[in-house]
């Protein structure tokens, strides 16, 4: 009898504990999507006054890498950057971006799965996301673009907002070092390791694929890639991803995070 009562008590405690855990907020999440509005308010009041706005893209990435590469990568890199900064949160990824004309199709729009929007719509999205975060209480709104095609739009929106906000204590920032690192320091590191510029590539090549293997390996179709012939531009690939590894990608991730953190700290320093 006593043993049965003891077992019932243990089960009750376990159920209560499980229920409490299920209702608890995500432990130390930096993603705004995971927070309630009161949790977000309290985080801002506690000093998390920088918001990182990751910008991705939904586009073709050759036969061996998924369409959402930029979106996933931008989110995961932004998380690493926010945690390193210590006073930042991460907004939902902006995944619809300019990718060329629909009819006739240009650029990546020639491949199924790519989604495009007009440049004006994209810039308005950035602008009103920034205005929303300013209203919420953030002091620094940081745009990180994972794609080269809209870097100028980021800078144009930031310039307009900062002219308007000049005396208001809130600033917007287009951190170009985030994308630039993938084209400069990361490429130079790969070249020092013996990879050619042709192999490293500019889209879905070795550098691009290695970064994705390091951050989200499920997005790369490694088995068919291993037996593939040298890819061509007609397949949507500029470069050669066949020798890409997660190890090379992790080196790139470290470069991107370090250079971006340094740039954000410099940009958000109050003089």
Secondary structure, 3 states (H helix, E strand, C coil): CHHHHHHHHHHHHHHHHHHHHHHCCCCCCCEHHHCCHHHHHHHHHCCCCEEEEEECCCCCCCCCECCCHHHHHHHHHHHHHHHHHCCEEECCCECCECCCCCCCCCHHHHCCCCCECCHHHHHHHHHHHHHHHHHHCCCEEEEEECCHHHHHHHHHHHHHHHHHCCCCCCEEEECHHHHHHHHCHHHHHHHHCCCCHHHHCCECCHHHHHHHHHHCHHHECHHHHHCCCCCCHHHCCECCHHHCCHHHHHHHHHHHHHHHHHHHHHHHCCC
